[in-house]
Amino acid sequence: MSVAVDQPVPDFTAPATGGEFTLSSLRGKKVVLFFYPKDNTPGCTTESLQFRDHYDQFKAAGAEVIGISRDSVKSHDNFKAKLELPYTLVSDTDEAICAAFDVIKMKKMYGKEVRGIERSTFLIDAKGVLKREFRGVKVPGHVEAIVEAVQAI
């Protein structure tokens, strides 16, 4: 399973906050999938809060927001409750979804090479086709750009 712009996104099911999540259950809505490295880290907390604070704009544009990381559902449940996130967080502990979207990269952390998720966001239209991808995302201004991109598709 691999994902390319202007191609249908393969369906997947994974454990998530609120129970199992299946991508095809959102057919008919635009979907914002954002991959982030880790719950309760500064950049990921900021990004998650920005998606929360713009959630009404996403809903108004006919879109659903889904966050994905390699954290456990228990970690996601705590993170979601702590930040009062209105959207689902998907647990990809086996990295199958991350692999499909090619977001696992070698990164430098504190001078060491580590394997982790490259912050990335994918926009899927109501028919399940990938329309845009944003890779190597920097948090400041990112969510605002995604709101505009969602409104444009």
Buried (B, 14 or more C-beta within 10 A) or exposed (E): EEBEEEEEBEEBEBBBBEEEBEBEEBEEBBBBBBBBBBBEEEBBBEBBBBBBEBBEBBBEBBBBBBBBBBBEBEBBBBBBEEBEBEBBBBBBBEEEBBEBBBBBBEBEEEEEEEEBBBBBBBBBBBEBBBBBBBBEBEBEEBBEEBBEBBBEB
